[in-house]
Amino acid sequence: MYTIYILIVPIVLLWWFEIVSLTPSFMKGTLRYLASVAGPSGHGSKSTAEQVTESCSYSIDTRRLTAIITGATSGIGAETARVMAKRGVRVVIAARDRKKAAELKEGIRRDINPNAEIIVLEIDLSSLASVKRFCTQFLALGLPLNILINNAGIFSQNLEFSEDKIEMTFATNYLGHFLLTEMLIEKMIETAEQTGIQGRIINLSSVIHSWVKRDSFTFNQMLNPNNYNGTRAYAQSKVANILHAKEIARQLKARNANVTMNAVHPGIVKTGIIRAHKGFITDSLFFIASKLLKSTSQGASTTCYVALSPHAQGMNGKYFADCNESNCSALADDESEAQRLWRQTRALLRNN
């Protein structure tokens, strides 16, 4: 919980700093956020995952869809799985903890949809071997694949390495999802061709990606940093998630494939951490935090919107926040940087 606090407080402080700077564009955006003013999609910061998917089943038979969700045993991932199952989507929970996944499956069938089709498969995204096993097991089931939600993520205060000797945050948040996407993308293209239903891949990113400076975004340093900082490592992985989405989207478009890939910022989701440390921060900061943080259902709304909404049809290589297309940083929007990262990642994977 302490590590989450370390990550949340700087973000809230950034909001506070920009509010007091009184820049007109930021003030306008902040007021829209606080008032939950709907954007072009008809949804805003306070929209919930259930609300944004209410009409989806009228435009497409969601019972024909299969979705893989990583990191679905808690938080935003679990809410995403619950809402998908409620809408009739077959859900594959890709989880490191099979016990928690089984409990989620039982809870969904008990409380949400007794007829929900939920499959639990084990995966450790920090392990390339585990990702490969997961993909082999899923493909052996012979199921279609319409939606891939790369949701799982970690924040590590201390420097740790994966079994492949890669910094743990980068390995889990970016590299594992890169390999997962690469191994499943042909199945998604095939499914789209056979069904006529557009496939959708979603990478979970974060607004914190905008903290990363171009000169600190160095591939070898992200793999094995000399001077580790947990917040920086997390932010770098979130830049990589956006660049990955943009490059794969470009490749899919070049192939004329009926599959899209986008990145989303879910928002900063409420946890007990702010309440538990209320005495640790000023009352004004707590007040701002309470207004800016989202509920879990609100946090899952953008993912569910991009995954299921007919209004997201055809949108490719975009960055979304609050269920609307948004702007990412110049670094994350750099096509040459996206291609460079893709080439470097492919080279790394060929040697592992």
C-alpha angles and dihedrals in degrees: 000000000000092000090053089052091053089055098043100047096058090050092051089046089053090054090049093049093050093046093055090046085066096212106174096227093050093044090052092050093046093050090049089051095048093045091044091230108187118244128213090293091061091246135094145181095300097047114118130223091250093051096051092050099044095102098035096093090058093059097041136015097250089190087075092059130096120197132187114207122187120206090020099145096086145013120357092355093055092048090049090052092048094051093044090051091047089056090052099256117148103242126207109197108208102198141165091207109056092185093058090045091052090050091051091049091051092047094051092050092046100044108019115024123356089196095051114138106220127170123192120208126171122241137163106197092198089064120071090199091054092050090051091050091050093052092047090051094047095047090049088062090068093224127147118247120215104156133034116186113191094199107142119107142157137203115208121192092194131052110262133164132218124234086265089058094249124132105272100233093050092043094051104035099040118006098048091049091047091056093042091053093046093052095047103037096089090054089052092050090048092049092050091051093049098044103030088229115128114244118227131203119190127192117199110226132160141230086245087077087082090069092070117101120213095240091056095050097091119150099216092046091052090052094048113007121201095203109029124206117174097212092047092049091050092048092048091052089052091053088051090052091057094044089049091053093048095049095046089047089054091050093047091051090049089054091047087233119167092233128099133199126202140164127230138197106214095195128244105301126216118253132166088260097091093047092046091054099039091124089051096065134040121276090242092054090049090051091052091046092051090055097045102043120090133219117248091256091051089047091055094047099088093049092050092045094054091042099049114010118110087216089067091056111130095005106135135175092009135137117227134196128173090005093300135096109266141177123268126197122288089249093053090047095051109117094197090051090050091052092046092051091048092052093047092048093049090050091051093049092049088060095049 
